[in-house]
Amino acid sequence: MTTDDLQITRFSAALDERFARAALTLVFCRLPDESADALRLATIAEARRLPEMLETLWFAGSGKMMVGATWAQLSGGSVAQIWPPQWLPGRRPEGPDPLLVGLLADLPKRGVSFAQSLLPDVDDPDAQALRSAGFLHAADLRYLAADVVGNTAAQQPTSLHFHRYESAQRERFAAIVEKSYEATLDCPTLNGLRPIDEVLAEYAEVGTEGTHHWYRVQHNSVDVGCLLLADHPTQNQVELVYMAVLPQARGRKFGRELIGETLRIAADLHRERVVLAVDARNLPAAAHYEAAGFREWERRSAFVKKLESPR
């Protein structure tokens, strides 16, 4: 099919909700049927409260038939999570994907400066469309989880002191997070792609309590790292969003103590488990997690693209 045969449309309030339902059915078509149905229903229900969330839903029509669709979910830190374009069999056009071209051109006008997409693996069929649109393969992520009850790692003593984040010290905290990226083994491709304020804004949107469970970490009154957690009460879990030890403090097993503190906080919140994502290349961190009882339950390949500001 050529692009001359297609009409590329962005969803708007002027369109009937049935267009959104049909487009989301295509967007989620690679999910298991039950998951796709639940996610479509939840998205439509939320969009009735926040109609603007569907303004980044794009679809392609040929005649009276919808043949392709893509969607970007916007979040804090000027970030968009991209659901790659899905097309009916035999309807995907040759060359650059017109849905992705339209979506990526529109996102900077909405204040988005960074797009990302998670695929089952680096060789997934959708990877080619992302690469053709300028996305980079940033990392292969391992998703890990550990039970809180009975976890002996939570019972280990710590030499660290944890100071809850205060907005008055935002610059100091931001400097610690940024410094922690030096020589990191966790998603090094992302270093320097985004301002630190955007990164922190994205972190703050995870979970239900913003920065409430963020900590500046000290040893002998010297800053050595940070710990950023997010509570998910409805899922009965705590997410380890980001933890790091500063370069000058590495090699002293502080990472194990950060994990232990995470499990203790989760226990205090009466959560069942702690979940996290780690770069598959970060073997030292993975060893610490596995020693604390974390086990892999899923993998994803992350693709990212920095978007140009509109002129």
Secondary structure, 3 states (H helix, E strand, C coil): CCHHHCEEEECCCCCCHHHHHHHHHHHCCCCCHHHHHHHHHHHHHHHHHCHHHHCCEEEEEECCEEEEEEEEEEECCCEEEEEEEEECCCCCCCCCCHHHHHHHHHHHHHCCCEEEEEECCCCCCCHHHHHHCCCEEEEEEEEEEEECCCCHHHHCCCCCEEEECCHHHHHHHHHHHHHHCCCCCCCHHHCCCCCHHHHHHHHHCCCCCCCCCEEEEEECCEEEEEEEEEEEHHHCEEEEEEEEECHHHCCCCHHHHHHHHHHHHHHHCCCCEEEEEEECCCHHHHHHHHHCCCEEEEEEEEEEEECCCCC
